[in-house]
């Protein structure tokens, strides 16, 4: 994967609100989080306990920990402590904590657009975690399947298919992104662990805490769902899209991931309508075709690929192919 300066140019949908929680004494990544306001981060209480080395669940942990923001690159860490009234260990939350930042986050980082009102069964979601094997983080996808977990108001999330990453240890505290609404609707709390001998083995089940359980005073005003304008009269023969798909497959990350990474960066209305397939090439074909159905879809796709892969030769060739496919839809600076 090519290098990139995420702080220099963060495209729409890049989820700059993503946070990672570090131990206070140079320890590794304890879990994930999300920037709730310009001075507060929401995560799981057990992530804070792990970061501070505390185990007394009935006591508010004292001490300072470090919060980083993947979209800001390196050097963007801020110190934080548990906020006043921010230790939420009682039902229905059970496992949430609000952290107060000692200073504002880097300028490239923005608060998460949040939404309440519940998560309907079948809602497609994506989230960004930091498992031990990939401390810099990766995306995983799933679908809300209904109530479940440690409290009746929690929601169960099942993996969509066997393509892409599974939710595992290190995803705790991650903001759960509703692909239909383009909003963060919850926090990943726990995952069902089982014996795993390969990517296709073991359970793909986890549980989230919906933001509905929080005191409204802790939440910023609900954000409107993101929108994308459909393109007028655009059609393309199926054969026109395959060269773009093959350019994507030339990049190892998309060859292995087959779409979830890109889905997490696209406008919600675009991502929500992408047909699912277990075959990587077919999955990417559906994704590229869906982008072409929207006026700003091609530009959003190009920005997402550049942000994820950087300025590599493969990306340059992909952009050239995109301009050939959509000559009237991409500006010179896209």
C-alpha positions as CSV (number, residue, x, y, z in Angstrom):
1,X,0.0,0.0,0.0
2,X,1.4,3.4,-0.9
3,X,2.2,6.1,1.6
4,X,-0.1,9.1,2.1
5,X,-0.4,12.2,4.2
6,X,-3.9,11.8,5.6
7,X,-3.8,15.2,7.4
8,X,-3.1,17.1,4.2
9,X,-6.2,16.2,2.3
10,X,-9.1,14.2,3.9
11,X,-11.9,13.6,1.4
12,X,-15.6,13.6,2.3
13,X,-16.5,10.3,3.9
14,X,-13.0,9.6,5.2
15,X,-14.3,9.3,8.8
16,X,-11.8,11.6,10.3
17,X,-13.6,11.2,13.7
18,X,-12.0,7.7,14.2
19,X,-10.0,7.6,17.3
20,X,-7.6,5.0,18.9
21,X,-7.0,4.7,22.6
22,X,-3.4,4.2,23.8
23,X,-2.0,3.3,27.2
24,X,-0.6,6.1,29.3
25,X,3.0,4.9,29.4
26,X,3.8,4.2,25.8
27,X,1.7,1.0,25.7
28,X,0.0,-0.3,22.6
29,X,-3.4,0.4,21.3
30,X,-6.1,-0.6,23.8
31,X,-9.1,0.0,21.5
32,X,-11.0,2.4,19.3
33,X,-13.2,5.4,19.9
34,X,-14.9,8.3,18.1
35,X,-14.7,12.0,18.4
36,X,-18.1,13.0,19.8
37,X,-17.4,16.8,20.1
38,X,-14.3,18.9,19.5
39,X,-13.2,18.1,23.1
40,X,-14.8,14.7,23.9
41,X,-14.2,11.1,22.7
42,X,-16.6,8.2,23.3
43,X,-15.2,4.7,23.8
44,X,-15.8,1.6,25.9
45,X,-15.2,1.7,29.6
46,X,-13.3,-1.5,29.5
47,X,-10.9,0.0,26.9
48,X,-10.2,2.8,29.3
49,X,-9.5,0.3,32.1
50,X,-7.2,-1.6,29.8
51,X,-5.3,1.5,28.8
52,X,-4.9,2.6,32.4
53,X,-4.3,-0.8,33.9
54,X,-7.3,-0.5,36.2
55,X,-9.9,-3.3,36.9
56,X,-12.2,-1.7,39.5
57,X,-15.4,-1.5,37.5
58,X,-17.3,0.4,40.2
59,X,-14.7,3.2,40.4
60,X,-14.0,5.9,37.9
61,X,-10.4,5.3,36.7
62,X,-8.0,8.1,37.4
63,X,-5.1,8.9,35.2
64,X,-4.2,10.3,31.8
65,X,-4.2,8.3,28.6
66,X,-3.4,9.1,25.0
67,X,-5.8,9.4,22.1
68,X,-4.7,9.3,18.5
69,X,-6.6,9.9,15.3
70,X,-5.8,7.7,12.3
71,X,-6.9,10.4,9.8
72,X,-4.3,12.8,11.2
73,X,-1.4,10.5,10.6
74,X,1.4,10.3,13.1
75,X,2.1,13.0,15.7
76,X,-1.5,13.9,16.3
77,X,-2.0,12.4,19.8
78,X,-3.8,14.3,22.5
79,X,-3.9,13.4,26.2
80,X,-7.3,12.8,27.9
81,X,-9.0,11.8,31.1
82,X,-12.5,10.4,31.9
83,X,-14.9,13.4,31.8
84,X,-17.0,14.4,34.8
85,X,-20.2,12.2,34.6
86,X,-18.5,10.4,31.8
87,X,-18.1,6.9,33.5
88,X,-21.2,5.0,32.2
89,X,-21.0,1.6,33.8
90,X,-24.6,1.3,34.9
91,X,-27.5,-0.1,32.7
92,X,-28.4,0.5,29.9
93,X,-25.0,1.6,28.7
94,X,-22.9,-0.7,31.0
95,X,-19.7,-0.2,29.1
96,X,-19.2,3.3,27.9
97,X,-16.9,6.2,28.8
98,X,-16.6,9.8,27.7
99,X,-13.1,11.2,27.6
100,X,-12.2,14.9,27.9
101,X,-9.4,16.0,25.7
102,X,-6.7,18.2,27.2
103,X,-6.6,20.2,23.9
104,X,-8.5,20.2,20.6
105,X,-7.6,17.4,18.1
106,X,-5.6,18.1,14.9
107,X,-7.4,20.4,12.5
108,X,-8.0,17.7,10.0
109,X,-10.1,15.8,12.5
110,X,-13.9,16.5,12.8
111,X,-16.5,15.3,15.1
112,X,-18.6,12.3,14.1
113,X,-22.0,12.9,12.5
114,X,-24.3,11.0,14.9
115,X,-27.8,9.7,14.7
116,X,-30.2,8.1,17.2
117,X,-33.6,6.5,16.6
118,X,-32.4,2.9,16.7
119,X,-30.8,0.5,14.2
120,X,-33.3,-1.5,12.2
121,X,-32.8,-5.1,11.6
122,X,-30.8,-5.6,8.4
123,X,-29.0,-2.2,8.6
124,X,-25.6,-2.5,6.9
125,X,-22.8,-1.1,9.0
126,X,-19.0,-0.7,8.9
127,X,-16.5,0.0,11.7
128,X,-12.8,0.7,12.1
129,X,-10.8,-1.2,14.7
130,X,-7.2,-1.9,15.8
131,X,-6.6,-5.6,16.3
132,X,-3.2,-6.6,17.6
133,X,-2.1,-7.9,14.1
134,X,-3.0,-4.6,12.5
135,X,-2.5,-1.8,15.1
136,X,-2.8,0.9,12.5
137,X,-6.4,-0.3,11.9
138,X,-8.7,-1.7,9.3
139,X,-12.4,-1.7,8.3
140,X,-14.8,-4.5,8.9
141,X,-18.5,-4.8,7.8
142,X,-21.6,-6.3,9.2
143,X,-25.3,-6.1,9.4
144,X,-27.6,-5.5,12.5
145,X,-29.6,-8.6,13.2
146,X,-31.7,-7.5,16.2
147,X,-31.6,-7.0,20.0
148,X,-29.0,-9.0,22.0
149,X,-26.0,-8.8,24.2
150,X,-25.6,-7.8,27.9
151,X,-28.6,-5.5,27.8
152,X,-31.9,-5.7,25.9
153,X,-31.2,-2.3,24.2
154,X,-27.9,-3.5,22.8
155,X,-27.9,-4.8,19.2
156,X,-26.2,-7.8,17.6
157,X,-24.1,-7.4,14.5
158,X,-23.3,-10.3,12.2
159,X,-20.6,-10.4,9.6
160,X,-21.9,-9.8,6.1
161,X,-19.9,-12.6,4.4
162,X,-16.5,-14.2,4.4
163,X,-14.9,-11.5,2.3
164,X,-12.9,-8.8,4.2
165,X,-12.0,-8.5,7.8
166,X,-13.9,-9.9,10.8
167,X,-14.6,-7.9,13.9
168,X,-12.3,-9.1,16.7
169,X,-10.4,-7.9,19.8
170,X,-9.2,-4.3,19.2
171,X,-12.5,-3.1,17.7
172,X,-14.0,-2.3,21.1
173,X,-15.0,1.3,21.3
174,X,-15.3,1.8,17.5
175,X,-18.0,3.9,16.1
176,X,-20.6,1.9,14.2
177,X,-21.3,3.6,10.9
178,X,-24.7,3.2,9.4
179,X,-24.2,2.9,5.6
180,X,-27.8,3.6,4.9
181,X,-28.0,6.9,6.8
182,X,-24.4,8.0,6.7
183,X,-24.2,8.4,10.5
184,X,-22.6,6.9,13.6
185,X,-25.3,5.1,15.4
186,X,-23.5,3.1,18.2
187,X,-20.3,1.9,19.8
188,X,-18.9,-1.6,19.3
189,X,-18.8,-3.2,22.8
190,X,-17.9,-6.8,22.6
191,X,-17.3,-9.7,20.2
192,X,-18.0,-13.4,20.3
193,X,-14.6,-15.1,20.4
194,X,-14.2,-18.6,19.1
195,X,-11.4,-20.8,17.9
196,X,-10.2,-19.4,14.5
197,X,-7.8,-21.3,12.3
198,X,-8.4,-19.2,9.2
199,X,-10.3,-16.2,8.0
200,X,-13.4,-18.2,7.2
201,X,-13.4,-20.1,10.5
202,X,-15.1,-19.1,13.7
203,X,-18.0,-16.8,14.6
204,X,-18.5,-13.4,13.1
205,X,-20.8,-12.0,15.8
206,X,-20.5,-8.8,17.9
207,X,-22.6,-6.4,19.8
208,X,-23.0,-2.7,19.8
209,X,-24.3,-0.1,22.3
210,X,-26.7,2.2,20.4
211,X,-26.2,5.9,21.0
212,X,-29.9,6.0,22.1
213,X,-28.9,4.8,25.5
214,X,-26.8,8.0,26.2
215,X,-28.1,11.1,28.0
216,X,-29.0,13.5,25.1
217,X,-26.9,16.2,26.9
218,X,-23.8,14.1,26.1
219,X,-24.5,14.1,22.3
220,X,-24.1,16.8,19.8
221,X,-27.2,17.7,17.7
222,X,-28.2,14.9,15.4
223,X,-26.6,15.2,12.0
224,X,-28.7,15.0,8.8
225,X,-28.1,11.9,6.7
226,X,-25.6,12.4,3.9
227,X,-27.0,12.7,0.4
228,X,-25.7,12.1,-3.1
229,X,-27.3,13.4,-6.2
230,X,-28.2,10.8,-8.8
231,X,-26.7,11.4,-12.3
232,X,-29.1,12.3,-15.0
233,X,-29.3,9.9,-17.9
234,X,-25.9,8.2,-17.3
235,X,-25.6,4.7,-18.7
236,X,-22.6,2.6,-19.6
237,X,-22.3,-0.8,-21.2
238,X,-21.1,-3.4,-18.8
239,X,-17.9,-3.8,-20.7
240,X,-16.9,-0.2,-20.0
241,X,-16.6,-0.9,-16.2
242,X,-14.4,-4.0,-16.3
243,X,-11.1,-2.1,-17.1
244,X,-11.7,0.0,-13.9
245,X,-12.4,-3.1,-11.9
246,X,-9.1,-4.6,-13.1
247,X,-7.2,-1.4,-12.2
248,X,-8.6,-1.8,-8.6
249,X,-7.6,-5.4,-8.5
250,X,-4.0,-4.4,-9.4
251,X,-3.8,-3.0,-5.9
252,X,-3.3,-5.7,-3.2
253,X,-5.5,-4.1,-0.6
254,X,-8.6,-4.1,-2.8
255,X,-7.7,-7.6,-4.2
256,X,-7.9,-8.9,-0.6
257,X,-10.6,-6.6,0.8
258,X,-12.9,-6.6,-2.3
259,X,-14.9,-3.5,-1.4
260,X,-15.5,-2.9,2.3
261,X,-12.7,-0.4,2.6
262,X,-14.1,1.6,-0.3
263,X,-17.7,1.3,1.0
264,X,-16.6,3.0,4.2
265,X,-15.4,6.1,2.3
266,X,-18.3,6.6,-0.1
267,X,-21.4,8.7,0.4
268,X,-24.1,6.7,2.3
269,X,-26.6,6.7,-0.6
270,X,-24.0,5.3,-2.9
271,X,-22.7,2.6,-0.5
272,X,-26.1,1.5,0.6
273,X,-27.1,0.3,-2.9
274,X,-24.1,-1.8,-3.7
275,X,-25.0,-5.4,-4.5
276,X,-23.1,-7.8,-2.4
277,X,-21.1,-10.7,-3.9
278,X,-18.6,-13.2,-2.4
279,X,-16.5,-12.9,-5.6
280,X,-14.0,-10.0,-5.3
281,X,-14.1,-9.1,-9.0
282,X,-17.9,-9.1,-9.2
283,X,-18.1,-7.2,-5.9
284,X,-15.9,-4.4,-7.2
285,X,-17.8,-4.3,-10.5
286,X,-21.1,-3.7,-8.6
287,X,-19.3,-1.0,-6.5
288,X,-17.9,0.8,-9.6
289,X,-21.2,0.6,-11.4
290,X,-23.0,2.1,-8.4
291,X,-20.6,5.0,-8.2
292,X,-21.4,5.8,-11.9
293,X,-25.1,6.1,-11.0
294,X,-24.5,9.4,-9.1
295,X,-23.3,12.7,-10.3
296,X,-20.5,12.9,-7.8
297,X,-19.9,9.2,-7.5
298,X,-16.9,8.9,-9.8
299,X,-15.1,11.8,-8.0
300,X,-15.9,10.2,-4.6
301,X,-14.5,6.9,-5.8
302,X,-11.3,8.5,-7.1
303,X,-10.8,10.4,-3.8
304,X,-11.4,7.3,-1.7
305,X,-8.9,5.3,-3.7
306,X,-6.3,8.0,-3.5
307,X,-6.8,8.4,0.2
308,X,-6.5,4.7,0.9
309,X,-3.6,3.9,-1.5
310,X,-1.7,7.2,-1.8
311,X,0.1,8.4,-5.0
312,X,1.3,5.1,-6.5
313,X,1.6,4.1,-10.1
314,X,-1.4,1.8,-9.7
315,X,-3.5,4.7,-8.5
316,X,-2.3,6.9,-11.3
317,X,-3.4,4.2,-13.8
318,X,-6.7,3.8,-12.1
319,X,-7.4,7.6,-12.2
320,X,-6.5,7.7,-15.9
321,X,-8.9,4.8,-16.6
322,X,-11.6,6.6,-14.6
323,X,-11.2,9.7,-16.7
324,X,-11.6,7.6,-19.8
325,X,-14.7,5.9,-18.4
326,X,-16.3,9.1,-17.2
327,X,-14.8,11.9,-19.3
328,X,-17.5,14.5,-18.4
329,X,-17.7,13.6,-14.7
330,X,-14.2,14.2,-13.4
331,X,-12.5,17.6,-13.0
332,X,-8.8,18.1,-13.6
333,X,-8.2,18.2,-9.8
334,X,-10.1,15.0,-9.1
